[in-house]
Amino acid sequence: MVICGQEFEFSALNANDLDRMDAAQQHMQAASDRESKRSHTGTADILRGQCRLMMGYFDELLGEGASERLGLDGNSLVPVSV
């Protein structure tokens, strides 16, 4: 699968990949539940928490370092290169 010009080993037609996606979604939901209970210092802190959730999801689903390859840095949901 190609995302933002980066090739990743993932296919929506592969049952093993879909199992990995389901697991990543469950882990992200659990992390989201923990994040919602965390004390936040402001709006920027909330956004960084959401960034961590998405980066963790991409890394689990697409492989370690996927979020970095996509240009995410933990401060923005928009790739750094945009």
C-alpha positions in Angstrom: 0.0 0.0 0.0 1.3 3.5 -0.8 0.5 6.3 1.6 1.9 9.8 1.1 4.4 8.3 -1.4 5.7 5.7 1.0 5.3 2.0 0.3 4.1 -0.1 3.2 3.5 -3.9 3.6 -0.3 -3.8 4.0 -3.2 -5.1 2.0 -6.9 -4.9 2.8 -7.1 -8.2 1.0 -4.8 -10.0 3.4 -6.4 -11.6 6.5 -3.2 -11.3 8.6 -3.0 -7.6 7.8 -6.6 -7.1 8.8 -5.9 -9.0 12.1 -3.1 -6.6 12.7 -5.4 -3.6 11.9 -8.0 -4.9 14.4 -5.4 -5.3 17.1 -4.0 -1.8 16.4 -7.5 -0.3 16.6 -8.1 -2.1 20.0 -4.8 -0.9 21.4 -5.5 2.7 20.1 -8.9 2.6 21.8 -7.4 1.5 25.1 -4.7 4.2 24.8 -7.4 6.8 24.0 -9.3 5.8 27.1 -6.2 6.4 29.2 -5.5 9.6 27.4 -9.0 11.0 28.1 -8.4 10.4 31.8 -4.9 12.1 31.8 -4.7 15.6 33.2 -4.1 18.1 30.3 -2.2 21.3 30.5 -4.0 23.0 27.6 -5.2 22.6 24.0 -1.7 21.9 22.6 -1.3 19.1 25.2 -4.5 17.5 24.0 -3.4 17.7 20.3 0.0 16.1 21.2 -1.9 13.3 22.9 -3.9 12.7 19.8 -0.7 12.8 17.8 0.8 10.1 20.0 -2.3 7.9 19.5 -2.2 8.2 15.7 1.6 7.6 15.6 1.3 4.5 17.8 -1.5 3.2 15.5 0.5 3.7 12.3 3.6 2.2 13.8 1.7 -0.9 15.0 -0.2 -1.3 11.8 2.4 -0.4 9.2 5.6 -1.2 11.1 7.9 0.5 13.6 9.0 3.9 12.2 6.0 4.3 9.9 4.8 7.5 11.5 8.2 9.0 11.1 8.3 7.9 7.5 4.9 9.7 7.0 6.4 12.9 8.4 4.7 12.9 11.8 6.6 14.4 14.7 4.2 14.3 17.6 3.2 17.9 17.4 0.9 18.0 14.4 -1.5 15.6 12.6 -0.2 17.1 9.3 3.1 15.7 8.0 6.0 18.0 8.6 6.7 18.2 4.9 3.3 19.7 4.1 
